[in-house]
Amino acid sequence: MALEVQVLKLFKMKSGISKSLNNSVAKAFHLLDYFNVAKPEWGVRELAKETGANKSTTYRMLATLESLGVLRKDEISEKYSLGLKLFELGNRVSIQSAFVSQTHPVLKQVAEEITETVHLGILKDNEVFMVDKIESPKGLQLNSVIGTSSPAYCSGLGKILLAHLKQGDLKQALESIDLKTNTEFTITKKTILKKELEQIKIQGYAIDRQELELGLICVAVPVYNQKNQVIAALSAAGPSIRFQEEKVESYVATLKKGARTIQQKIGNFKI
């Protein structure tokens, strides 16, 4: 029931439906019940046949659920599967099976090669949402926690993600971000941040030089899907006393290799 209540709230927010559990919502949940471990993907025709529903009605329902992020559509197979909106709500689908199960082994490989803590994050409401993490094999544990968010403007993950926003989205993001001072190295002027983001996009990687936390350095690169859309960021983070500027190119090369491997695994996946 918790999932139903949460998704109902989502429907109300997006489309302004009434508070009552109306017929359309009941049909939506009826369709969602068909997405399970045994059959995680459905095409419009086959789902309509399975449920005994009209094809056009089924299509409209699936398209609406996709627009809400409850379902996602594979543009190649044109089949639908459960979307990450349910993970945000605390639910039925897990990002572990939808995304992280494919990327986690890559993070482990990168961490072993780069010997620092490796993170995978996505951009959400101008903050970095931590999707996955592999601790450094050297034993130093960082404060970052999977499932939590941190400011994007002062982290390697966040800056690389902001740098790849469309111009209009970036302008809106910069207008809404409050640049608070975290350390003496934090960028607190939007003109300087904008200039750095432009440089980051050109060079293809971002560095957080103790901007979020004193003593912590982070190098990050973008993660693309097979449509060349930036969907996440991959980073290596470690103590400043161990970080070597002359090794930046090596760190970036290792991270980019991992990002390319992820790209091959996830197809057209989009957050």
C-alpha positions in Angstrom: 0.0 0.0 0.0 2.9 2.4 0.6 3.9 2.3 -3.0 0.3 2.9 -4.1 0.0 6.0 -1.9 3.3 7.4 -3.2 2.5 6.9 -6.8 -0.9 8.4 -6.4 0.8 11.5 -5.0 2.9 11.5 -8.1 -0.1 11.3 -10.4 -1.7 14.2 -8.5 1.4 16.3 -8.8 1.9 15.7 -12.5 -1.7 15.7 -13.8 -3.9 17.1 -11.1 -6.1 14.1 -10.8 -8.7 13.9 -8.0 -7.9 12.5 -4.6 -10.1 9.4 -5.1 -8.7 6.2 -6.5 -10.4 6.6 -9.9 -10.7 4.0 -12.6 -7.7 5.2 -14.6 -5.4 4.8 -11.6 -6.8 1.4 -10.8 -6.0 0.3 -14.4 -2.5 1.7 -14.1 -1.8 -0.4 -11.1 -3.3 -3.4 -12.8 -0.8 -2.9 -15.7 2.1 -2.4 -13.3 1.5 -5.7 -11.7 2.5 -7.4 -14.9 6.0 -6.1 -14.7 7.9 -8.6 -12.6 11.2 -10.6 -12.4 9.8 -13.3 -14.8 8.6 -10.7 -17.3 10.3 -7.3 -16.8 9.5 -5.9 -20.3 6.3 -5.6 -22.2 5.4 -4.3 -25.7 2.0 -2.6 -26.1 0.5 -5.3 -28.3 1.6 -8.2 -26.1 0.5 -6.5 -22.9 -2.9 -5.6 -24.3 -3.4 -9.2 -25.4 -2.3 -10.5 -22.0 -4.6 -8.2 -20.1 -7.5 -8.4 -22.5 -7.5 -4.6 -22.9 -7.8 -2.4 -25.9 -4.5 -1.7 -27.6 -5.0 2.0 -27.9 -6.0 2.3 -24.3 -3.0 0.2 -23.2 -0.7 2.4 -25.3 -2.1 5.6 -23.7 -1.7 4.2 -20.2 1.9 3.1 -20.8 2.8 6.4 -22.4 1.4 8.3 -19.4 3.3 6.1 -17.0 6.4 6.7 -19.1 6.0 10.5 -19.0 5.8 10.3 -15.2 9.0 8.2 -15.0 7.1 5.2 -13.6 8.0 3.3 -16.7 10.8 3.7 -19.2 10.7 2.8 -22.9 13.5 1.2 -24.8 13.7 3.1 -28.1 15.2 0.1 -29.9 12.8 -2.7 -28.8 9.9 -0.2 -28.0 9.2 -2.3 -24.9 8.4 -0.8 -21.5 10.0 -1.7 -18.2 9.8 -0.3 -14.6 11.4 3.2 -14.3 13.6 4.8 -11.7 10.8 7.1 -10.4 9.8 4.1 -8.3 13.2 3.9 -6.8 13.0 7.6 -5.8 9.6 7.0 -4.1 11.1 4.1 -2.2 9.9 1.3 -4.2 8.9 -1.5 -6.1 11.7 -1.2 -8.6 15.3 -1.1 -7.4 18.1 0.9 -9.0 20.2 -2.0 -7.9 18.6 -4.2 -10.6 17.8 -1.5 -13.1 21.2 0.2 -13.3 23.7 -0.5 -10.5 23.8 -4.3 -11.1 25.3 -3.6 -14.5 27.7 -0.8 -13.4 28.9 -2.1 -10.0 31.4 -4.6 -11.4 32.9 -1.7 -13.5 33.3 0.5 -10.4 35.1 -2.4 -8.6 37.5 -2.8 -11.5 38.2 1.0 -11.7 38.8 1.1 -7.9 41.2 -1.7 -8.0 43.1 -0.1 -10.9 43.1 3.5 -9.5 43.4 2.4 -5.8 41.1 5.2 -4.6 37.4 5.4 -3.7 35.1 5.4 -6.7 31.7 6.9 -6.9 28.8 6.9 -9.4 26.4 9.8 -9.2 23.5 11.4 -11.1 22.3 15.0 -11.2 19.0 15.6 -9.4 17.6 19.1 -8.5 21.1 20.6 -8.9 22.6 18.1 -6.4 24.6 15.0 -6.9 22.6 11.9 -5.9 25.1 9.1 -4.9 24.1 5.9 -6.7 27.0 3.6 -5.9 30.4 3.6 -4.2 33.4 1.3 -3.9 35.8 2.0 -1.1 39.5 2.5 -1.7 41.4 -0.7 -1.4 43.9 1.3 0.6 41.5 1.3 3.5 40.6 5.0 3.9 36.8 5.3 4.1 35.1 8.6 2.9 32.0 10.1 4.4 30.0 9.7 1.2 26.8 7.6 1.6 24.9 5.8 -1.2 21.4 7.2 -1.5 22.3 10.7 -0.2 22.8 14.0 -2.1 25.5 16.7 -1.9 25.9 20.1 -3.6 26.9 19.8 -7.3 28.8 23.1 -7.7 31.7 22.0 -5.3 32.2 18.4 -6.3 33.9 16.7 -9.2 30.8 14.6 -10.0 28.5 17.6 -9.8 30.7 19.9 -11.9 31.1 17.5 -14.7 27.3 16.9 -14.7 26.5 20.6 -14.6 29.0 21.3 -17.4 27.1 18.9 -19.7 23.7 20.5 -19.2 22.0 22.2 -22.1 22.6 26.0 -22.1 19.1 26.8 -21.0 19.2 24.2 -18.2 22.6 25.3 -17.1 21.5 29.0 -16.9 18.5 28.0 -14.9 20.7 25.9 -12.6 23.2 28.6 -12.0 20.4 31.1 -11.2 19.0 28.7 -8.5 22.2 27.5 -6.9 23.2 29.1 -3.6 27.0 29.0 -3.6 27.7 28.4 0.1 31.3 28.3 1.4 32.3 24.8 2.5 36.0 25.3 2.6 38.5 28.0 1.8 38.7 26.5 -1.7 35.0 26.6 -2.5 34.0 28.6 -5.6 31.5 31.2 -4.4 31.1 33.4 -7.4 28.8 32.3 -10.2 30.9 34.0 -12.9 34.0 32.0 -11.9 31.9 28.8 -11.7 30.4 29.3 -15.1 33.9 29.8 -16.6 35.2 26.7 -14.9 32.2 24.7 -16.2 33.0 25.8 -19.7 36.6 24.7 -19.4 35.5 21.4 -17.9 33.2 20.6 -20.8 36.1 21.3 -23.2 38.7 19.2 -21.3 36.3 16.3 -20.6 36.9 16.0 -16.8 36.4 17.9 -13.6 38.5 18.2 -10.4 37.3 19.1 -6.9 40.4 20.4 -5.1 39.1 20.4 -1.5 36.1 22.4 -2.5 33.6 20.3 -0.7 35.7 18.9 2.1 39.2 19.8 3.3 41.8 17.2 2.5 39.7 15.5 -0.2 40.5 15.6 -3.9 38.1 14.2 -6.6 38.5 13.6 -10.3 35.3 12.9 -12.4 34.3 12.1 -15.9 30.9 11.9 -17.6 29.1 8.6 -18.3 27.2 8.4 -21.6 24.6 6.0 -22.8 24.7 4.7 -26.3 22.8 7.7 -27.6 25.7 9.8 -26.3 23.6 11.4 -23.6 25.3 12.2 -20.3 23.3 10.2 -17.7 25.8 10.0 -14.8 29.3 10.7 -13.7 32.1 8.5 -12.5 34.8 9.7 -10.0 37.8 8.7 -8.0 38.3 10.5 -4.7 41.1 10.4 -2.1 43.1 12.3 0.4 45.0 15.4 -0.9 48.2 14.2 0.7 48.1 11.2 -1.7 46.7 12.9 -4.8 49.4 13.6 -7.4 48.7 16.4 -9.9 51.1 14.8 -12.4 48.9 11.6 -12.4 45.7 13.4 -13.4 45.9 12.2 -17.0 46.3 8.6 -15.7 43.3 9.0 -13.4 41.2 10.4 -16.2 42.2 7.7 -18.6 41.2 5.0 -16.1 37.9 6.6 -15.3 37.1 7.2 -19.0 37.8 3.5 -19.7 35.4 2.6 -17.0 32.8 5.1 -18.3 33.1 3.5 -21.8 32.6 0.0 -20.4 29.4 1.2 -18.6 28.2 2.8 -21.8 28.5 -0.5 -23.6 26.5 -2.2 -20.8 23.6 0.1 -20.4 22.4 0.7 -24.0 20.1 3.7 -24.3 19.3 3.8 -20.5 18.3 7.2 -19.4 17.8 8.4 -15.8 
